[in-house]
């Protein structure tokens, strides 16, 4: 069975940092991505990375502040979030793709349950 488990969310003040982790089990994938969803909004692409080559893709809203990385040996992907803003508040989901690491959520086959990130002033 495939499982993606996110961790590392929490409450942080604006300007602060958090690091999210996503542990994948059950199989390997072409790429992993991070998405987020705030109440009443659609799921939004954040960042993605390929397992083999480490190519990365970032949303404009987080580029320069967030960094995605992975530990292939541990099948774990990370999202380092710096200079957090109020608008970063959302549930963050990790996702796995068999073929691509695009920005479209439909490109991803498996999803974790999410971890809450709340940025306060």
Legacy VTK file of the C-alpha trace (Angstrom):
# vtk DataFile Version 3.0
C-alpha trace
ASCII
DATASET POLYDATA
POINTS 121 float
0.000 0.000 0.000
1.044 3.570 -0.666
1.098 6.107 2.125
2.201 9.716 2.249
2.447 11.223 5.708
3.088 14.922 6.236
4.478 16.425 9.401
6.042 19.626 10.646
3.132 22.012 10.473
2.228 24.354 13.254
1.748 27.931 14.332
4.421 30.452 13.469
4.670 34.221 13.443
4.988 36.121 10.207
8.603 36.202 9.127
9.345 32.900 10.786
10.188 29.497 9.372
8.900 25.956 9.327
10.085 22.769 7.681
7.547 20.264 6.473
8.335 16.615 5.871
6.561 14.010 3.804
7.430 10.364 4.253
6.458 8.112 1.370
6.076 4.367 1.597
4.842 1.513 -0.547
6.565 2.380 -3.813
8.762 4.897 -5.550
7.554 7.744 -7.748
8.851 9.998 -10.465
8.235 13.161 -8.499
6.832 14.595 -5.300
4.993 17.837 -4.914
3.654 20.153 -2.270
0.255 21.780 -2.546
-1.738 23.893 -0.145
-5.371 24.686 0.380
-6.918 27.444 2.430
-10.580 27.343 3.489
-12.863 28.191 0.592
-10.054 28.104 -1.955
-8.891 25.593 -4.519
-5.825 23.513 -3.997
-2.756 25.498 -5.010
0.574 24.285 -6.310
3.557 25.168 -4.150
6.609 23.203 -5.278
7.705 19.900 -6.788
10.857 17.860 -7.193
11.881 14.772 -9.147
13.336 11.866 -7.226
16.121 10.984 -9.633
17.379 14.282 -10.986
16.263 16.688 -8.312
14.737 19.131 -10.764
12.545 21.648 -8.964
9.506 23.711 -9.778
8.111 26.534 -7.632
5.042 28.675 -7.589
5.839 32.352 -8.074
4.288 33.163 -4.724
6.863 31.107 -2.830
9.946 31.280 -5.021
12.875 32.646 -3.070
11.230 31.850 0.255
10.510 28.117 0.079
12.892 25.316 -0.813
11.904 21.780 -1.715
14.375 18.956 -1.233
14.413 15.205 -0.861
16.269 12.386 0.824
16.109 9.497 -1.616
17.389 6.935 0.867
14.595 7.767 3.283
11.908 8.363 0.658
11.229 11.692 2.283
10.611 15.092 0.750
10.932 18.377 2.626
9.612 21.868 2.254
11.649 24.516 4.009
9.491 27.594 4.407
11.166 30.869 5.302
9.882 34.423 5.586
6.387 33.140 6.122
3.480 35.434 5.381
-0.104 35.472 6.589
-1.246 34.318 3.166
0.827 31.153 3.530
-1.708 29.895 6.050
-3.227 26.694 4.684
-3.292 22.951 4.951
-0.225 21.675 3.150
-0.413 18.392 1.271
2.311 16.313 -0.240
1.564 14.368 -3.387
3.253 11.760 -5.547
3.357 11.536 -9.327
4.233 8.527 -11.431
5.129 10.421 -14.594
5.400 14.180 -14.182
6.040 16.958 -11.705
3.740 19.533 -13.151
1.704 22.179 -11.374
-1.648 20.571 -12.053
-3.012 18.531 -9.125
-4.351 15.990 -11.616
-0.761 15.012 -12.397
-0.425 13.452 -8.962
-1.658 9.992 -8.117
-1.407 9.886 -4.338
-1.984 12.408 -1.607
-1.250 12.731 2.056
-3.759 13.877 4.648
-2.194 17.288 5.073
-0.564 19.286 7.823
-1.813 22.648 9.033
0.402 25.700 8.750
-0.877 28.824 10.457
0.991 32.102 10.197
0.049 34.754 12.708
0.803 38.444 13.021
LINES 1 122
121 0 1 2 3 4 5 6 7 8 9 10 11 12 13 14 15 16 17 18 19 20 21 22 23 24 25 26 27 28 29 30 31 32 33 34 35 36 37 38 39 40 41 42 43 44 45 46 47 48 49 50 51 52 53 54 55 56 57 58 59 60 61 62 63 64 65 66 67 68 69 70 71 72 73 74 75 76 77 78 79 80 81 82 83 84 85 86 87 88 89 90 91 92 93 94 95 96 97 98 99 100 101 102 103 104 105 106 107 108 109 110 111 112 113 114 115 116 117 118 119 120
